[in-house]
Every structure is written in structure tokens, then in C-alpha cells.
Amino acid sequence: MNTPIGYEPLTPHASPLTATAKIFVAGHRGLVGSAVERRLRAEGYTNLVLRTRKELDLLDYAAVAAFFERERPEVVIDAAARVGGIHANNTYPADFIRDNLFVQNNLIDNAWRFGARKLVFLGSSCIYPKHAPQPMKEEHLLTGPLEPTNEWYAIAKIAGIKMCQAYRKQHGFDAISLMPTNLYGPGDNFNLESSHVLPALIRKFHEAKLAGASAVTVWGTGTPRREFLHVDDMAAATVFLAANYSDSEIVNVGVGEDVSIRELAELVRDAVGFTGELEFDTTKPDGTPRKLLDVTRLHGLGWKASIPLAEGIRSTYDWFLQHQADFRT
């Protein structure tokens, strides 16, 4: 098929994100997808198409094609992905590369084929080389080896970026790619086996506080530096860029500031109210030494993050307390 059904190329100044546009948020029950849904509704977008995993298996090309043929969404926001921390990436590398490739391929191809006017692909800062210059600029992509502990996920996301660029180049499809830094907030994964560092620390400090423990053990040396963006800020940036950005170049989405893992642990300890000590297990991997995004392009487009890290951690802990019955495992 050379021409997608119902596709009309955008004029340079036309945004498909209108008040009545039919918007499909893939992965709307996840950390990012749920925040995007909240943001869209808050901004008055009500014509949303949402499907749970049981209702639509994004790994199934035929099912995804049938869905797009039936619903014909005008805007697609791809917030669906298999995600996890160092342990999960190291343990299930085949699952991470396979599932993410299948999901993004199915969404991008069928969004184009069935006339979507915009697709927003959400990648990750882990696409950049392990020893990329800091802060990492968009042009640092594919300039060096990846971090081995998450290369499977990173390669899948790089493939998604290139697929968006290829469909734009060959078909004129308005697909944009956003690269968020480390995200956290309401709806996060607090399972200690598969979570990222910030929610894992929240749960560990909370359980240590309840147990009256004298110390909490943190993986690694505590020296690596990480940047953290509240998921509600990420959602705001996603909606803003969906409406205002159309180009093949990727856009970093972050705050432009980072903290050490030790500093992060201290912030979480304060938010939780744990009074014990920190201990660092140096036999565990640190991962990439530093991951800080250059957000010059994002700021130049007119958007900046607004939620300070300490405030975001406190509100995330409050959310955790309200939902902790869901985190028994």
C-alpha cells in the first residue's frame, strides 16, 4: 500500500490537536499514559479513544489494524511500552526488545495506514551512548556504545525513532519522537523486582520506617547522577509538542538538572520521614555514570518543567500511601 487511507498531509501551521479531534492514547493505564489522559482531559480534549490490554493486544498486528480501521483516530500518542529498571532489563532482555518492537511497529504503521494526522512516539533517554557528553544533546544519538544493562530496550526505542523518521521521509507522515528523562509520579511501579530507582526507594524507605529499621540499603555506590521529571510535567510537554511541533528531529524532554543517587535517596528519606542511615551495596551495578539531557531545543520551543523534585517526591509518596494496598508484592 503506497497511500494511507484518508491521509492528507498537514500544512506547516495546521495542528491536528483540535478540541474535537479523536485522540488514541496507547498505554493509558501506565505511568505516562494515565498522566497524558489526565492532561488531555484537563485541557478540554474529550474525544479520547482508550483501550485496556485485554481490549486490545498491541502485540497483535491484525488486532491493531482492525482497531485502527474501525476507530480512525486522528492523533495517536504512543505511551505503551514494556519498561523496568536495571534488574528487569538484565533478566528479560528478549522480552524487552521483542515486545517494544512489536508494539511500536504495529502502532506507527497502522496509524499511517488508516489516516492518523499525528503520531507522538515516546522514547527514553537511555537511547544515548553510555559515555555521551553531558548534558546529552539530541545529536549524540548513535555516536557510541549503549549502556549494556538496558541496551535491549534502548535499541527498540532507537528503532522506533528511525521508523518515525522513515515514515515521515517516505510518506510525509507527521510522526514526532520525544525523549523523556527518568519519570516518576502517580501510577508508578513500586514492585521492588521491576521498578525504577525512585519508586523503589520510596517503597524501601516506607517499609523500613514501618519496621523500625536502622538503615536502608541502596544499590550501587550512590555516585551516579540522574535527572528526574514528574510525569505530570511529561504529560504537559507531550500535549504541548503534539500541538506545536512537527519535525523529524527528536526532542529531549527533561528539567536540565540532575542529582546523585545519594542525594535522591536523602530526598526520599526526608519525604518518607525515615530517620535511619543509608548504606550502599557496591556489589550492585551503578548503570550509566550520568544521564542529563540538554533541553535547549525544548526550551526554545516554549516549554519548561514546573514541578520541583522535592515537591514531586512528596506528592508521589502521598499517592503511594493512598494506594499501598495495591503494592503487596
C-alpha positions in Angstrom: 0.0 0.0 0.0 1.6 3.3 -1.1 -1.0 5.7 0.1 -2.7 5.5 3.6 -6.5 5.6 3.8 -7.8 9.1 4.1 -4.4 10.7 4.6 -3.9 14.4 3.8 -0.5 16.0 4.5 -0.6 18.8 7.1 0.1 22.3 6.1 3.0 23.7 8.1 0.9 25.7 10.5 -2.1 23.3 10.9 -2.3 21.4 14.2 -4.4 18.2 14.3 -4.9 18.6 18.0 -8.2 20.4 17.8 -10.9 20.4 20.5 -12.9 17.7 18.8 -10.0 15.6 17.4 -10.3 11.8 18.1 -7.2 11.0 20.2 -5.9 7.5 20.9 -3.7 7.2 23.9 -2.0 3.8 23.7 -1.0 2.6 27.2 -3.4 4.8 29.1 -3.2 2.8 32.2 0.6 3.1 32.6 2.6 5.8 34.3 2.9 8.1 31.3 -0.3 7.2 29.5 -2.5 7.9 32.6 -0.8 11.3 33.0 -1.4 12.1 29.4 -5.0 11.2 29.7 -5.4 13.4 32.7 -3.7 16.3 30.9 -5.8 16.0 27.8 -9.0 16.0 29.8 -7.8 19.0 31.9 -7.2 20.9 28.7 -10.6 20.1 27.4 -10.0 17.2 25.0 -12.8 14.8 25.5 -12.9 12.7 22.3 -10.5 10.1 23.6 -10.1 6.5 22.5 -8.8 4.3 25.2 -8.3 0.5 25.3 -7.0 -1.8 28.0 -4.6 -4.6 27.3 -7.5 -7.1 27.5 -9.5 -5.0 25.0 -6.6 -4.5 22.5 -3.4 -6.5 22.4 -0.9 -4.1 20.9 1.4 -7.1 20.2 -1.1 -8.4 17.7 -0.8 -6.7 14.3 -4.1 -7.9 13.0 -5.9 -6.7 16.1 -4.3 -3.3 15.9 -5.1 -3.0 12.2 -8.7 -3.8 12.8 -8.9 -1.3 15.7 -7.4 1.5 13.5 -9.7 0.6 10.6 -12.7 0.8 12.8 -11.8 3.9 15.0 -9.7 6.0 12.7 -8.1 8.2 15.4 -6.7 11.5 14.2 -4.0 11.7 16.8 -2.1 8.8 18.3 0.1 9.1 21.4 2.2 6.0 21.9 2.8 5.7 25.6 2.7 1.9 25.5 5.9 0.1 26.3 7.4 -2.7 28.4 9.6 -0.8 30.9 11.6 -1.6 34.0 14.8 -1.0 35.9 18.2 -2.5 35.7 17.2 -5.8 37.2 14.2 -6.3 34.9 16.3 -5.3 31.8 19.1 -7.7 32.7 16.7 -10.5 33.5 14.4 -10.3 30.5 16.3 -8.8 27.6 14.5 -10.8 24.9 11.1 -9.7 26.3 12.2 -6.0 26.3 13.4 -5.9 22.7 10.7 -8.1 21.3 7.6 -6.5 23.0 8.7 -2.9 22.4 9.5 -3.5 18.7 6.1 -5.2 18.1 4.1 -2.6 19.9 5.7 0.5 18.3 5.8 -1.1 14.8 2.1 -2.0 15.0 1.1 1.4 16.2 3.2 3.5 13.8 2.4 1.5 10.7 -1.4 1.4 11.3 -1.6 5.0 12.4 -0.2 5.9 9.0 -2.2 3.4 7.0 -5.5 4.4 8.4 -5.1 8.2 8.2 -3.9 9.5 11.5 -2.8 13.1 11.1 -0.3 13.0 14.0 1.7 10.4 16.0 3.7 11.1 19.1 6.3 8.4 19.9 7.7 8.4 23.4 11.2 7.1 23.6 13.7 7.3 26.5 17.0 9.0 27.5 18.6 5.5 27.5 18.9 5.8 23.7 22.1 7.8 24.2 25.6 6.3 24.4 26.8 5.3 27.9 29.6 7.8 27.8 27.8 10.5 25.8 28.9 14.1 26.6 26.9 15.7 29.3 24.3 17.1 29.1 23.2 14.8 26.2 22.1 16.6 23.1 19.8 15.2 20.5 22.6 14.9 18.0 24.5 12.5 20.3 22.2 9.7 19.3 24.1 6.7 17.7 27.6 8.2 18.4 28.8 5.5 20.7 28.1 2.2 22.6 25.0 1.9 24.7 24.8 1.1 28.4 24.8 -2.8 28.5 22.2 -3.1 31.3 19.4 -1.6 29.2 20.6 -1.9 25.6 17.7 -4.1 24.6 15.1 -1.5 25.5 17.3 1.3 24.1 17.7 -0.5 20.7 14.0 -1.0 20.4 13.4 2.7 21.1 16.0 3.8 18.6 14.3 1.6 16.0 11.0 3.5 16.9 12.7 6.8 16.3 14.1 5.7 13.0 10.7 4.3 11.9 9.0 7.6 12.6 11.7 9.4 10.6 11.4 6.9 7.8 7.6 7.2 7.6 7.9 11.0 7.6 10.6 10.9 4.8 8.8 8.3 2.6 5.2 9.1 3.3 5.0 12.6 4.7 3.6 11.1 7.9 3.6 13.6 10.8 5.3 11.4 13.4 7.4 13.1 16.1 9.7 11.5 18.7 10.1 12.7 22.3 12.9 11.5 24.6 11.9 11.8 28.2 14.4 11.6 31.1 13.7 9.4 34.1 10.0 9.8 35.0 8.2 9.3 38.3 4.8 10.2 39.9 1.3 8.9 40.5 0.7 5.5 38.9 4.4 4.4 39.1 5.5 0.9 39.5 6.6 0.2 43.1 7.4 -3.5 42.7 11.0 -3.9 44.0 11.8 -6.5 41.4 10.9 -4.4 38.4 10.7 -0.7 39.4 13.0 2.2 38.6 15.1 3.7 41.3 12.9 6.5 42.6 9.7 4.4 43.3 11.9 1.6 44.6 13.4 3.9 47.1 10.0 5.3 48.2 8.8 1.8 49.0 12.1 0.7 50.6 12.2 3.7 52.9 8.5 3.3 53.7 8.8 -0.3 54.7 11.9 0.4 56.7 10.1 3.1 58.6 7.2 0.8 59.4 9.7 -2.0 60.5 11.7 0.4 62.6 14.8 -0.5 60.7 18.1 1.3 61.5 19.3 1.5 57.9 18.2 1.2 54.2 20.4 -0.4 51.6 20.7 1.4 48.2 22.1 -0.3 45.2 25.5 0.8 43.9 27.9 3.5 45.1 25.4 6.4 45.2 27.6 8.5 42.9 25.8 8.1 39.5 23.8 11.2 38.7 20.2 11.1 37.3 17.6 13.6 36.1 14.0 13.2 37.2 10.9 14.6 35.6 7.5 14.4 37.2 5.1 12.5 34.9 2.6 15.3 35.0 5.2 17.6 33.6 5.9 15.0 30.9 2.2 14.8 30.0 2.1 18.6 29.7 5.1 18.6 27.4 3.6 15.8 25.3 0.3 17.6 24.7 2.2 20.9 24.1 4.5 19.3 21.5 1.7 17.3 19.9 0.1 20.6 19.2 3.1 22.7 18.3 5.9 20.6 17.0 6.3 18.8 13.6 9.8 17.7 12.6 11.9 14.6 12.1 14.4 15.6 14.8 13.9 14.1 18.2 13.2 16.4 21.2 14.6 15.8 24.7 12.1 16.3 27.5 13.6 16.9 30.9 14.4 19.5 33.5 18.0 20.1 32.7 19.2 19.4 36.2 20.3 16.2 37.9 21.1 14.8 41.4 23.3 11.9 42.6 21.6 8.7 43.7 22.8 9.5 47.2 21.1 12.9 47.1 18.0 11.3 45.7 17.9 8.8 48.5 18.3 11.6 51.0 15.3 13.4 49.4 13.2 10.3 49.6 14.3 9.6 53.1 13.2 13.1 54.2 9.8 12.8 52.3 9.0 9.5 53.9 10.2 10.5 57.4 12.7 7.7 57.8 15.3 8.5 60.5 17.8 5.7 59.9 21.1 5.5 58.0 21.9 5.0 54.3 24.0 2.0 53.3 25.3 1.4 49.7 25.8 -2.0 48.3 28.7 -1.5 46.0 28.5 -5.1 44.6 25.4 -4.0 42.7 25.7 -2.2 39.3 25.6 1.6 39.0 24.5 1.7 35.4 25.4 4.8 33.4 27.6 7.2 35.3 25.4 10.2 34.4 22.3 10.8 32.4 21.4 14.5 32.0 19.5 15.8 29.0 20.2 19.0 27.2 16.8 20.6 26.9 17.8 23.7 24.9 15.6 22.6 22.0 12.6 22.1 24.3 13.0 25.4 25.9 13.4 27.1 22.5 10.0 25.6 21.5 8.5 27.4 24.5 8.1 24.7 27.2 9.8 24.2 30.6 9.1 21.8 33.5 7.4 23.3 36.6 7.4 20.7 39.4 10.4 20.8 41.7 11.9 17.3 42.6 11.4 17.5 46.4 7.8 18.6 45.9 7.2 15.9 43.3 8.7 13.2 45.6 6.4 14.3 48.5 3.3 14.2 46.3 4.3 10.8 44.9 4.7 9.4 48.4 1.3 10.7 49.3 -0.1 8.9 46.3 1.7 5.7 47.3 0.2 5.9 50.8 -3.3 6.1 49.4 -2.7 3.1 47.1 -0.2 1.0 49.1 -2.8 -1.9 49.4 -2.1 -2.4 45.7 1.6 -2.9 46.2 1.8 -6.1 48.3 4.3 -7.9 46.0 
